[in-house]
Amino acid sequence: MATNIQCIGVLTSGGDAPGMNAAIRAVTRTAIANGIIVKGIYRGYRGLITNEITSLETQSVSNIIQRGGTILKTARCDEFRTPEGRRQAHDVIVEHGIEALVVIGGDGSLHGARDFAQEHNFPIIGLPGTIDNDLSGTDLTIGYDTALNTIMECVDKIRDTASSHERLFFVEVMGRDAGFLALNGALATGSEAAIIPEISLEKDQLAEMIEQGFRKSKNSSIVLVAESEVTGGAMGVAERVKKEYPQFDVRVSILGHLQRGGSPSAQDRILATRMGEAAIEALLEGQRNVMVGLQNDELVLVPFAKAIKKDKPIDRHLLDVLRIVSR
């Protein structure tokens, strides 16, 4: 059922991801094209509580599609995790005449959106903005492709020195609960292995790697490790190798926030633009409390409860591919 929304708010929350600005641009300009007033909310949910809200015009989002980060800034907000904090945020929204929200962020951001929507019967559309690619119901998230390309560029440089010094490098990439960046980063860079949380829960990946003749025919090796507590991170894995396999000359490189920054790739700009436009169309059609996802290159609407289930599977066949091509 179509609705007559006059004013919307847009915010970015949680960790920043390349392509968030492209999404803000698409949301703003699509809304304005449909006669809707747009309010930009600074610093995520914190900005709702502290009343950091300003009107956005077409020119407000000019020349931002190529920029990393988010012009609306982002922040963690413990107050919004409480019913009292969400009630305070709702009072601010009502004060500004905002009738619906577009929330761009990851798992935690969509958790907050779901809770707020349920408690205050408020329409929200979510956009998956996270480099981890760990939201269910979408094949890709905004920022993932750019982060993957950044990892590839960094590891290509690390391989030069790994080969020169005949060393074993453990490169830590982001992915606290999901190994998409580590696994696909390993495939893209020709790395010898990926240690990811999904498999660490089932078996000792390091021991299996060594027992299968790891480095038998190579003078240098690179292994990508997801930063998860489950894997132990690159430092934990390296310490174990030094104790159990002292014959290896081990080094560690932690890419850290390098992975979040940089100009978004063409794929992320296009994905964010498509999703931003779809978010406004969904609101105009009366949709609420759903995330815009991408499945088989088609945009779909995914209920928040499904998007944040944390059951997005790794393609285990890719582990076999990596094992075969890295020999």
Secondary structure, DSSP 8 states (H G I E B T S, - for coil): ------EEEEEE-SS--TTHHHHHHHHHHHHHHTT-EEEEETTHHHHHHHT-EEEE-GGGGTT-TT--S-TT-----SGGGSHHHHHHHHHHHHHTT--EEEEEE-HHHHHHHHHHHHHHT--EEEEEB-TT---TT-S--BTHHHHHHHHHHHHHHHHHHHHHHT-EEEEEES-SS--HHHHHHHHHHT-SEEE-HHHHTTS-HHHHHHHTTTTTT-S-EEEEEE--TTTTHHHHHHHHHHHH-TTS-EEEEE-GGGGT-S---HHHHHHHHHHHHHHHHHHHTT--SEEEEEETTEEEEEEHHHHTS------HHHHHHHHHHT-
